[in-house]
């Protein structure tokens, strides 16, 4: 699969995840609706993090001529999703809350902002 195809798969998972994450922060917590949306959000975030591991870094230094600093956000998601899920299952609301908040800020807002840097693919698509 080429970079552009991976980018479309990535966008098809991260955009709904970003929207769902925002909605989850806005709605009441602990309801069946919150739990359902939360599970969908977690699956989307894991999918998007996995997809990004196959996308080579196009800007900045790389490790093994593939991984860049932005891939650290993928690791953040892969570690945080199971941690947040287990925290919720164990009724550790505070750990779940801070895990999800940190992941949303780091992996959605910060990583999303980095994709708009000149030289990155999405910057070229949006600002050509």
Buried (B, 14 or more C-beta within 10 A) or exposed (E): EEEEEBBEBBBBBBBBBBEBBBEBEEEEEEEEEBEEBBEBBBEBBBBBBBBBBBBBBEBEEBEEEEBBEBBEBBEBBBEBBEBBBEBBEEEBEEBBBBBBEEBBEBBBEEBBEBBEEEEBBBBEEEEE
